[in-house]
Amino acid sequence: MKKWSTYMWKLIWVIGLFLLTIISYDIKYQIKVISGTTYSIVPVFWTNFIILFIWGVYLSLIFIKKWTIKINLPLLICVFLPCFLFSLFVPLAMIFSISLPIGDIWFNKAVRSNLIEMVAGLTFMLSIFNNLKSESE
């Protein structure tokens, strides 16, 4: 019976993947329609940030095997924090009217890739629920 429950959890995860895809698409569409009528682009950037961060959190669920809180500080500080702060830069720049470095090719590629926000969400969960054994164990 334990073997079948593993398969069921993976199947439920895939169903949730399809549901999250549909929901995130609908939310992005609604925000674009609303922001098109109000001429405000700020909600689009915040929605994009939140949805992609949630995608990263959801993708991490397939990697977490044991739900005990054990913080991986190097992963939290060296990967999550820079990715999270970098992904917050664009929405905050829109609110506070900070000029974006449009001419920087690397910056544009990093922002448009939509990976930074997902990596932030993924590493957030993996750094909290660290399943790796340390060298001292």
C-alpha positions as CSV (number, residue, x, y, z in Angstrom):
1,M,0.0,0.0,0.0
2,K,2.9,2.4,0.7
3,K,4.2,1.9,-2.8
4,W,0.9,3.0,-4.3
5,S,0.7,6.1,-2.2
6,T,4.0,7.3,-3.7
7,Y,2.5,6.9,-7.1
8,M,-0.7,8.7,-6.1
9,W,1.2,11.7,-4.7
10,K,3.1,12.0,-7.9
11,L,-0.1,11.8,-9.9
12,I,-1.8,14.4,-7.7
13,W,1.3,16.6,-8.2
14,V,0.8,16.4,-12.0
15,I,-2.9,17.2,-11.7
16,G,-1.9,20.2,-9.6
17,L,0.6,21.2,-12.2
18,F,-2.1,21.4,-14.9
19,L,-4.4,23.3,-12.5
20,L,-1.6,25.8,-11.6
21,T,-0.9,26.3,-15.3
22,I,-4.6,27.1,-16.1
23,I,-5.0,29.3,-13.0
24,S,-1.8,31.3,-13.7
25,Y,-2.7,31.8,-17.3
26,D,-6.1,33.1,-16.4
27,I,-4.7,35.4,-13.7
28,K,-2.1,36.8,-16.1
29,Y,-4.8,37.4,-18.8
30,Q,-7.1,39.1,-16.4
31,I,-4.4,41.4,-15.1
32,K,-3.3,42.3,-18.7
33,V,-7.0,43.2,-19.5
34,I,-7.4,45.3,-16.3
35,S,-4.0,47.0,-16.7
36,G,-4.8,47.7,-20.4
37,T,-7.9,49.7,-19.4
38,T,-6.2,51.6,-16.6
39,Y,-2.9,52.1,-18.4
40,S,-0.9,50.9,-15.5
41,I,1.8,48.3,-16.0
42,V,2.8,47.9,-12.4
43,P,0.2,45.1,-11.7
44,V,1.6,43.1,-14.6
45,F,5.1,43.0,-13.1
46,W,3.9,42.2,-9.6
47,T,1.6,39.4,-10.9
48,N,4.5,38.0,-13.0
49,F,6.8,38.0,-9.9
50,I,4.2,36.3,-7.6
51,I,3.1,33.7,-10.1
52,L,6.7,32.7,-11.1
53,F,7.7,32.6,-7.4
54,I,4.7,30.3,-6.7
55,W,5.8,28.2,-9.7
56,G,9.2,27.7,-8.1
57,V,7.7,26.7,-4.8
58,Y,5.4,24.3,-6.5
59,L,8.2,22.7,-8.5
60,S,10.2,22.2,-5.3
61,L,7.4,20.1,-3.9
62,I,8.5,17.2,-6.1
63,F,12.1,17.3,-4.7
64,I,11.2,17.5,-1.0
65,K,11.1,14.0,0.5
66,K,11.0,14.8,4.2
67,W,9.0,17.7,5.6
68,T,11.2,18.6,8.6
69,I,12.5,22.1,8.9
70,K,16.2,22.0,8.7
71,I,17.6,25.2,7.2
72,N,20.4,25.1,4.6
73,L,21.9,28.5,5.4
74,P,24.4,28.6,2.4
75,L,21.6,27.9,-0.1
76,L,19.4,30.4,1.6
77,I,22.0,33.2,1.7
78,C,24.0,32.5,-1.5
79,V,21.2,31.5,-3.9
80,F,17.7,32.4,-2.6
81,L,18.5,35.9,-1.3
82,P,20.3,37.2,-4.4
83,C,17.7,35.7,-6.7
84,F,14.8,37.0,-4.6
85,L,16.3,40.5,-4.4
86,F,17.1,40.6,-8.1
87,S,13.5,39.5,-9.0
88,L,12.1,42.2,-6.8
89,F,14.1,44.9,-8.6
90,V,11.8,45.2,-11.6
91,P,8.4,45.5,-9.7
92,L,10.0,47.9,-7.2
93,A,11.6,50.0,-10.0
94,M,8.1,50.4,-11.5
95,I,6.6,51.7,-8.3
96,F,9.5,54.0,-7.3
97,S,10.2,55.1,-10.9
98,I,13.8,53.9,-10.9
99,S,15.3,53.9,-14.3
100,L,15.9,50.4,-15.5
101,P,19.2,49.6,-17.3
102,I,17.5,48.9,-20.6
103,G,20.7,49.0,-22.5
104,D,22.3,46.2,-20.5
105,I,21.9,43.0,-22.6
106,W,22.5,40.6,-19.6
107,F,20.0,42.4,-17.5
108,N,17.3,42.2,-20.1
109,K,18.0,38.5,-20.8
110,A,17.9,37.7,-17.1
111,V,14.6,39.6,-16.5
112,R,12.9,38.2,-19.5
113,S,13.9,34.6,-18.9
114,N,11.5,34.4,-16.0
115,L,13.8,31.9,-14.4
116,I,15.2,34.1,-11.5
117,E,11.8,34.2,-9.8
118,M,11.3,30.4,-10.2
119,V,14.8,29.7,-8.8
120,A,14.0,32.0,-5.9
121,G,10.8,30.0,-5.1
122,L,12.5,26.7,-5.6
123,T,15.6,27.4,-3.5
124,F,13.4,29.0,-0.8
125,M,11.6,25.7,-0.1
126,L,14.7,23.6,-0.6
127,S,16.7,25.8,1.8
128,I,14.1,25.5,4.5
129,F,13.4,21.7,4.1
130,N,17.0,20.6,3.6
131,N,17.1,16.8,3.1
132,L,20.8,16.5,2.5
133,K,23.0,15.0,5.1
134,S,25.8,17.1,6.2
135,E,29.4,15.9,6.3
136,S,29.3,15.6,10.1
137,E,26.3,13.2,10.1
